[in-house]
Amino acid sequence: MNITNHHVEELKDPTGILSGDRYEVMLDVEVPEDDDLYSEQGIYIKAIFVRDENGARIVQSTIIERNTETIMDFELEEEEESLILQYCQEHIE
């Protein structure tokens, strides 16, 4: 999996209950044809990235097929989630 681009939107907690900073991150990704995640339409990943007193982490992720906006019924593998976390830590200030 190769992350080619991203879009970030900071999520505000109007109640003030949640601590730290939360971001909705849309990641454009490329995957090889032999990967289970491959789709001719292409895919992107919508993730919620959190940075608080407990550190940085991905709390939710959804794999979505481009053009059809169909949610794909796949979980990210541990190494893919680690790649996304590392990417977010490097690109989100």
N, C-alpha and C positions, 0 to 999 in steps of 0.2 A: 504494500500500500504506500502510495506517495501523496502527500498533501501538497496541492498545487496553489491554493489560495484560501483566504478566509474572510469572514465578515463577523464583527463582534458588536454585540449590543449589551451594555451594562443593564442588569436587572435591579430595579429598586424595590425594596421591601417597604411598602407604605405603613406597615404595622410596627416596624422596628424590632420584630421578634428575632429575625435571622441575623446572625453576626457575620461580619466579614463582607467581602465583595463577591458578587455573583454575576456571571456573564453567560449569555446565550451565544454560542459560537457555531457558525455554519462553516464547515470545512469542505472544500472541493477536493475530492480525492480521485486518484487513478489507481485501478487495480488491474493486474494481468488477467488475460482471458481464462486462465486455468484456476483462478481464485473463485471460491464459493460466492464471494460478494460481487463478482463481475455481472454487469448488465450492459446490454448494447446501448441502452438509454444513458448510461453513466449513473453515478451515485454521488450523494453528498451525505455528510454526517452532521446531525444537529446534536450538540452537546451542551451540557450545563457544567461550567467550570467554576469552582469555588476556591477562594483564597481567604483563609481566616486564621485564627490563633492555632488551629490544629494543622495548618499547612495548606498545601494546594492539592486539589483532587478533582476528578470528574465524577459528578454525582448521578448523571443520567446521560445516555446517548441513544440516538435513534438513527438507523441507516435508512435513507430515503432514495428512491429511484428518481432520477432527474426526469423532467418532462411529464411523467405521469403522477408524480408526488405520492407514489405508493410506498407505504412503510414496508420495508423488507423484514421478514421474520428471522433475523439473525442477531446473535450476540457478538460483540467484539471479542476477539481473543485477547488474552492478557498482554501480549506484546503490542497489539494494535492500540489498546487502551493506553499503554505506557507511552507509545509514540505520540498519541494525541495529547496526553498530559504534558509531555516534554515540549511539544510544539506550543501549547497554550502558555506554559511558563515562560518561554522565550519570546513570544509575540504579543502578549497582553500585559500592559503596564498598569 
